[in-house]
Amino acid sequence: MIIAGRNRDYKEVAESLRAKKVLIITCNTCVRLCGNIGGRKAAEDLSEKLIGDGIEVTEVIDVSAACIAEKIRNKLTQSKIDASDVILALTCPLGASSIASVSGIDIFNPLETIGVGYLDEDGVPIVVSDSCDFSEETPADEAAEDEGLKISPFV
């Protein structure tokens, strides 16, 4: 799985989206499992906060795997695209690229990939070294902190 962290705080996200019609698309796989940065609940919570701060959110869409274009295409209609200026992608960068290829509109993705990894038996995301040789494994929150990222919801 992809281990990702957020590279912005809520205030920065809100400022970047001000005066835009925002469609939120989130993935229910990796970014949900990485500290609930994404997933339906995190996206809905972020949507409510953005709306409360005067930002127009057109809809929240969740998909099981944003890195699979067909999953996006099945939920993203042309009318949803036309109603939005930008898509806020609460996905890993691979998912954001998939969304961009399907939608054709601007994507705002405030997440970065930390590495690849797995969930341990306690549900803790573990980052495996870049070479995937399993010689070095680090809890994702520690790896994120080393990169200046956070593994937690925006709100």
ABEGO torsion letter per residue (X at the ends): XBBBBBABBAAAAAAAABGBBBBBBBBABAAAABGGABEAAAAAAAAAAAAAAGBBBABBBBBABAABAAAAAAABBAAAAAABABBBBBBBAAAAAAAAAAAGBBBBBABBBAEBBBBBAAGBBBBBBAAGAGABBBBAAAAAAAAGBBBBBAX
